Amino acid sequence: MELQGVIAGALHLSKHEGQRFPNRRGSFELGAYGDLVPDEEAGQLNGSMTAGRDHLAYAAASTEAYFRAAAASLAMRPGASEPDMSAALLKRHYGLTGSIATLSSEVERTVDVNLLDGRRLILKTSATAEAVDSFRFQTAAMAGLQGFTGFVAPEVLRTTSGALMFEQEGMFEQEGMFEQEGTCGYLQTRIEGIPLHQATPTPDLLFRTGSALARLDLALELVSVPAAHRPVLWHIGCWSRLIELEQYLPSPSIAESVRVAMAEYAEFVEPQISDVAWQVTHNDPSPFNMMVTGQGMGFIDFGDGCWSPRIQDLAIAASHVVGDSTLPLGGAEHLIAGYASVIALSALEAKLLVGLMRARQSALILVNYWRSHLFPADAQYIKKNVSRAEHGLSILAPLGVASGEAAVLAAMSSFQP
């Protein structure tokens, strides 16, 4: 089945012709999604929340409406065809000027700003309605993390009016150009360092990465953020529906590996996921979003952050570093040990972790092959993590539930920095 009309319904862009997004009953038009868990409660909840509230949050993110809206946000380009008003927005809302260089981005427009005084900043902007909630979440999360230690996070620079972000409510002219109504954005500091994917993944570095990620999660547990329940396709509640995208996988062998991993997730992990601790998470600690800096491990790009199982951050980060076929967990042992040295895993978390890692690898493969089909010109960037996920999934494939749990327990007790 071809993908058609993904954008039109949810974003009310009826003038655009596209593709439809498949579901179990055929295909559907995308519609608006309303938060089923009130956002005003998000900042009041933490990892000790009751199982009932966990179940409610998971149920909300598992609905078809949530899935439609979340898919729609990744089914459009980040506005590359729109005039780049970054310099004008920077001047209007921050009183700053500097050189602008566009960076690769899957959703919003992201630019590198070099100020005249030598400072380097990152400006993110978007004209989509969905970006408002996303930017509110991101800026509140990063602002709330300031002052915590054990990791590095970007700092949000406030607008000239003192706000964490700007929301453009009307058209205005700046230097002969008209800025688009509905544009929103924010400005942040740029973390200087080496992305983890460019660093040598020594056991010590992976251990430090895991411990820094745990400290980030401890901080996020205390941070109050809005829009934690907005639609995010990478939310674990969407995973059981993602298998509908297997038609875009390039080979039967990859498709079979993904089907097996997702079947295990649906049968064993999903029924128990509400019983682990939930909180606000980064939800995308990939090697492109973790930076080795002189001040410690840095974390960037909170755009996929949401209310999810805390162990999800560990599962995602660990899934990305599975590469050594001589080890049961492919080298993720070291990162898992580092995380567990700061936050002890519960017995259930240790039991579910490998299944979560395999499901996240499968989700990454499914979503990015689908998006590469939508945007073939951007396929290389979109699939930057896919080969790593495919290789990692092949390494974890022999592990069953019991052997996976045993490998995690062994990693927690055996590996030290």
C-alpha positions in Angstrom: 0.0 0.0 0.0 1.4 3.4 -0.9 1.7 6.1 1.8 -0.6 9.0 0.8 -2.0 12.1 2.5 -0.1 11.9 5.7 0.2 15.6 6.1 -3.1 16.8 4.9 -5.6 15.8 7.6 -3.7 16.5 10.8 -2.1 19.8 9.6 -5.1 20.9 7.5 -2.9 21.3 4.5 -5.6 20.3 2.0 -3.8 21.9 -0.9 -0.9 19.5 -0.7 -1.0 16.1 -2.4 0.8 13.4 -0.6 0.4 9.9 0.5 -1.8 8.0 2.9 -0.6 6.4 6.1 -1.6 2.8 6.5 -3.2 1.2 9.6 -4.6 -2.2 10.4 -7.9 -1.4 8.8 -6.5 0.0 5.5 -5.6 3.7 5.6 -6.7 6.8 7.3 -6.8 10.6 7.2 -4.9 12.3 9.9 -6.8 14.3 12.3 -6.2 16.6 15.3 -5.0 15.1 18.5 -5.8 16.4 21.9 -3.7 15.5 25.0 -5.4 12.7 26.8 -3.2 13.3 29.9 -3.4 16.9 31.0 0.0 18.7 30.6 -0.5 20.6 33.8 0.0 17.3 35.6 3.3 16.5 33.8 5.5 18.7 35.9 4.0 17.3 39.1 4.6 13.6 38.3 7.9 11.8 38.8 9.4 8.3 38.7 7.4 7.3 41.8 4.1 7.9 40.2 1.4 5.2 40.6 1.0 2.3 38.2 -2.5 3.6 37.3 -1.2 7.0 36.1 1.6 5.2 34.2 -1.1 3.1 32.5 -3.1 6.2 31.6 -0.1 7.9 30.0 0.8 4.8 28.0 -2.8 4.3 26.9 -3.1 7.9 25.7 0.1 7.5 23.6 -1.1 4.1 22.2 -4.2 5.6 20.5 -4.7 5.8 16.7 -5.2 9.5 16.9 -1.9 10.0 18.7 -0.1 7.8 16.1 -1.7 9.7 13.2 -0.6 13.1 14.6 2.8 11.9 15.5 3.4 10.4 12.0 2.2 13.6 10.4 4.9 15.6 12.1 7.6 13.4 10.6 6.0 13.3 7.2 6.9 16.8 6.2 10.1 18.6 5.5 11.6 21.2 8.0 10.5 24.1 5.8 13.5 24.1 3.4 11.3 25.6 0.7 10.4 28.6 2.8 12.6 31.8 2.8 15.3 31.6 5.5 14.4 34.4 7.9 16.8 33.3 10.6 18.9 36.5 10.5 15.8 38.7 10.8 14.3 36.7 13.6 17.6 36.7 15.5 17.8 40.5 15.2 14.1 41.1 16.0 13.8 38.8 19.0 17.3 38.8 20.5 18.9 42.0 19.2 21.8 40.0 17.8 23.5 39.8 14.5 26.0 37.3 13.0 26.7 34.9 10.2 24.2 32.1 9.6 24.8 28.6 8.4 22.0 26.0 7.9 22.5 22.7 9.6 20.9 19.3 8.8 17.6 18.8 10.6 14.7 16.4 10.2 11.9 18.6 11.6 12.6 22.2 12.4 15.0 24.6 10.6 18.3 24.6 12.5 21.0 27.2 11.9 24.5 27.7 13.3 24.9 31.4 14.4 28.4 32.9 14.7 28.1 36.2 16.5 30.5 39.1 15.9 31.9 38.6 19.4 33.0 35.1 18.5 30.2 33.2 20.3 28.5 30.3 18.5 24.8 29.6 19.1 22.1 27.4 17.6 18.8 29.0 16.4 15.8 26.6 15.8 12.7 27.9 14.1 9.5 26.5 12.5 6.3 27.7 11.0 4.3 24.6 11.9 1.7 24.5 14.6 3.2 21.3 16.1 6.5 23.1 16.7 5.0 25.4 19.4 4.5 22.5 21.9 7.8 20.9 20.9 9.7 24.1 21.4 7.9 24.8 24.7 9.0 21.3 25.9 12.6 21.7 24.7 13.2 25.1 26.2 11.6 24.3 29.5 13.6 21.1 29.8 16.9 22.8 29.0 16.2 25.7 31.3 15.3 23.3 34.1 18.5 21.4 33.7 20.8 24.4 34.4 22.6 24.1 37.7 22.6 20.3 37.7 26.0 18.5 37.6 27.3 15.3 36.1 26.5 16.1 32.5 26.4 19.1 30.1 23.3 20.5 28.5 22.7 23.6 26.3 21.6 26.8 27.8 18.5 28.6 26.4 19.0 32.3 25.8 16.0 34.4 26.6 14.4 36.8 24.1 14.6 40.5 24.6 11.2 40.3 26.3 12.6 37.6 28.7 10.8 34.6 27.2 12.4 31.2 26.6 11.1 31.2 23.1 9.3 33.5 20.6 6.0 32.9 18.9 5.4 35.1 15.8 1.7 36.1 15.7 1.6 38.3 12.7 3.5 39.2 9.5 6.1 41.9 9.7 8.7 43.3 7.4 12.4 43.2 8.3 15.0 44.6 5.9 12.7 44.3 2.9 11.5 40.7 3.7 8.2 39.6 5.2 8.5 37.1 8.1 5.9 34.4 8.1 3.0 34.4 10.5 3.0 31.6 13.0 6.8 31.2 13.1 8.2 30.2 16.5 11.7 29.4 17.7 14.4 29.6 20.3 18.1 30.3 20.7 20.5 28.1 22.6 24.2 27.9 23.3 26.2 25.4 21.3 28.1 22.6 23.1 31.6 22.3 21.8 32.9 18.7 21.7 33.1 15.5 19.7 29.9 13.6 18.9 30.0 10.2 20.4 29.7 8.5 17.0 33.1 10.1 16.1 34.8 9.0 19.3 36.5 5.7 19.9 33.9 3.7 22.0 36.3 2.5 24.8 34.8 0.7 27.8 35.7 3.7 30.0 34.0 6.2 27.7 30.9 4.1 27.4 30.8 3.7 31.2 31.0 7.4 31.6 28.3 7.9 29.0 26.0 5.6 30.8 26.6 7.3 34.2 26.1 10.8 32.7 22.8 9.7 31.1 21.6 8.4 34.5 22.4 11.7 36.1 20.6 13.5 33.2 17.5 11.3 34.0 17.7 12.1 37.7 17.7 15.8 36.8 14.8 15.4 34.3 12.8 13.7 37.0 12.8 17.0 38.9 12.2 19.3 35.9 8.7 20.7 35.3 7.9 20.9 31.6 4.8 21.6 29.4 3.7 19.5 26.5 5.2 16.3 27.8 2.3 14.3 26.2 2.4 15.9 22.8 2.4 13.4 19.9 5.9 12.0 19.3 6.3 9.1 16.9 9.3 7.8 18.8 7.1 7.4 21.9 7.0 3.8 23.0 3.2 3.8 22.7 3.6 4.0 18.9 5.9 1.0 18.6 3.3 -1.8 18.2 1.8 0.2 15.2 5.2 0.8 13.4 5.3 -2.7 12.0 2.8 -1.4 9.4 5.8 0.3 7.8 7.7 -3.0 7.0 6.7 -2.7 3.4 9.5 0.0 3.1 12.3 -2.3 4.4 14.9 -3.2 1.7 15.3 -6.9 2.3 13.4 -10.0 3.6 16.1 -10.7 6.1 15.9 -7.2 7.7 12.1 -7.4 7.7 12.2 -10.8 9.4 14.6 -9.6 12.2 12.3 -6.6 12.8 9.2 -8.7 12.9 10.7 -11.0 15.4 11.9 -8.2 17.7 8.5 -6.4 17.5 6.6 -9.6 18.2 8.7 -10.1 21.3 8.0 -6.6 22.3 4.3 -6.9 21.9 4.1 -10.2 23.6 6.5 -9.7 26.5 7.5 -6.1 27.0 4.4 -4.1 26.2 2.1 -5.7 28.8 4.5 -4.9 31.6 5.9 -1.5 30.5 3.4 0.5 32.7 4.9 -1.2 35.8 8.3 0.5 35.6 9.1 4.0 36.6 8.0 6.8 34.2 9.1 10.4 34.0 10.2 13.1 31.5 13.0 11.6 29.4 15.3 12.8 26.6 14.1 9.9 24.5 16.8 10.2 21.8 20.3 9.8 23.4 21.9 8.7 20.1 25.6 9.0 19.3 24.7 12.1 17.3 23.0 13.7 20.3 25.7 12.8 22.9 28.9 14.9 22.9 32.3 14.2 24.5 33.3 17.6 26.0 36.0 18.8 28.3 33.3 19.3 31.0 31.8 15.8 30.7 29.3 14.1 28.5 26.9 16.6 26.8 23.4 15.9 25.6 21.7 17.9 22.8 18.5 17.9 20.8 15.6 17.4 23.3 13.0 17.4 20.4 11.8 13.9 21.0 11.7 14.2 24.7 8.4 13.2 26.4 6.8 11.3 29.3 8.0 7.7 29.0 9.6 4.9 30.9 12.8 6.2 32.5 14.6 3.0 31.3 13.8 4.1 27.8 16.7 6.4 27.8 19.1 3.6 28.7 17.5 1.3 26.2 17.9 3.8 23.4 21.5 4.8 24.2 22.5 1.1 24.7 20.9 0.0 21.5 23.1 2.5 19.6 26.4 1.1 20.9 25.8 -2.6 20.2 28.6 -3.3 17.8 31.0 -5.9 19.2 29.8 -9.4 18.1 32.1 -11.1 20.6 30.1 -9.8 23.6 26.5 -10.8 24.4 25.3 -7.2 24.4 27.7 -6.1 21.8 29.6 -3.7 24.0 26.5 -2.1 25.5 27.5 -3.8 28.7 29.8 -0.9 29.6 27.1 1.8 29.1 24.6 -0.3 31.0 27.0 -0.7 33.9 27.7 3.0 34.0 24.0 3.8 34.1 23.3 1.2 36.8 26.1 2.6 38.9 24.0 5.7 39.3 20.5 4.4 39.1 20.0 0.8 40.1 17.8 -1.1 37.7 14.7 -2.9 39.2 14.4 -6.6 38.6 11.7 -5.9 36.0 13.8 -3.2 34.2 16.7 -5.7 33.9 14.3 -8.3 32.5 12.8 -5.9 29.9 15.9 -4.0 28.8 17.1 -6.2 25.9 13.6 -6.5 24.5 13.4 -2.7 24.6 16.7 -2.3 22.9 15.7 -4.6 20.1 12.4 -2.9 19.7 14.0 0.5 19.6 16.5 -0.7 16.9 13.5 -2.0 14.9 11.5 1.2 15.4 14.5 3.2 14.1 14.8 1.0 11.1 11.1 1.1 10.3 10.6 4.9 10.7 13.8 5.9 8.8 13.2 3.6 5.8 9.7 5.0 5.6 10.9 8.6 5.8 13.7 7.9 3.3 10.9 6.7 0.9 9.1 10.0 1.5 12.2 12.2 1.1 14.7 10.3 -1.1 16.9 13.3 -1.5 17.5 13.4 2.2 17.9 9.6 2.6 21.5 9.7 3.6 20.9 12.0 6.5 17.7 10.3 7.6 19.4 6.9 7.6 22.5 8.0 9.4 21.8 5.6 12.3 20.2 2.7 10.3 23.2 0.6 9.5 24.2 0.7 13.2 20.7 -0.4 14.2 20.7 -3.3 11.7 24.1 -4.5 12.8 23.1 -4.2 16.5 19.9 -6.0 16.0 21.7 -8.9 14.4 24.0 -9.2 17.4 21.1 -9.1 19.9 18.9 -11.5 17.9 20.2 -14.7 19.5 19.2 -13.5 23.0 15.9 -14.7 24.4 14.2 -13.2 27.4 16.1 -15.2 30.0 19.5 -15.0 28.3 19.0 -11.2 27.7 18.2 -10.7 31.4 21.2 -12.8 32.4 23.4 -10.6 30.2 22.1 -7.4 31.7 22.6 -8.7 35.3 26.1 -9.8 34.4 26.9 -6.4 32.9 25.7 -4.6 36.0 27.9 -6.7 38.3 31.0 -7.3 36.2 31.9 -4.1 34.4 33.6 -1.3 36.2 35.2 2.0 34.9 
